[in-house]
Amino acid sequence: MITQEPLVSVIIPTHNREGYLREAVQSVLDQTYRNWELIVVDDGSTDGTASFLCGLGDSRVVVIEHEHCRNPSLLRNLAISKASGEYIAFLDSDDLWMREKLAVQVQTLRADRARKWSYTDFVRIDSSGLAIEHVPRKPWIPYSGFILEKLLTLDAIVISSAVLVEKQLLDAVHGFDEDQLFCEDYDLWFRLAATGGVLAIPRALSKVRNHSAHYSADRLGVHRGWVRAYETVWAANSDDTIGRLCHQECARHSVKAAAIYLARRKVGHAAKSLFGAFRYDIWSVRWWGVLAKPLARMVIPQVLWQKSGKAS
């Protein structure tokens, strides 16, 4: 029986993903757990998204139209401010849920009221929805409890579509950072993890879609986003171990950003990024191997580079 107020508010930001959005919304409608509301924030879509949402005809679905801003953090925060639920669940518009996803997470969190958020395992699918067979760089491990260190080293893998969190906790950490245009999800997980323990559910209850239109395709923006996220943790935490990890990760991503700048022949930007890496961690020289190829492209004449490529 559905109560007057939904227990869970599901949040989906979207822009021009009508086909994927239909499947994402259907996966919410198909949930075995029924006491939810769905808040979809349309970021100025120009495809058939608006017509699809208007035709849903479900009183549990709330649609917020927003002028295109390309800022997922702002869109999610807007939805959070309108949410009625005790819990917030995030679902990207190109991802899907298993039918029992909400039921399992709600039951697990309600059974352990000391924990304020949880995440689940997931599977990866391609653009057509078929499972992707691949060996991940790191295995998914259900880290529970205080996992900030594991998050900082990306040993704990948490995707947005797998998270359920108490709204009060989200409000306490001020939600998403709207100035964090990339890696805004981990920036939030870092802050949530700093407040206390989390529950990991070792069941694949979400499907994450890999496709060419991912917002994270801007690799330079991603590395700069990681640096900003680690700097935020660094500034807010006095623990030496946490500080050391943040320094190392800032240096690593600064070096990778420098490699991208060099590949684009933006020497000044590359030098600035390298100086930042050195400032974060003097031992960051161990990562400078990533600079070898773009440096070689700049130093070796293009004709010789092409010949060496063919020879190899």
Disulfide bonds with the S-S distance in Angstrom:
none
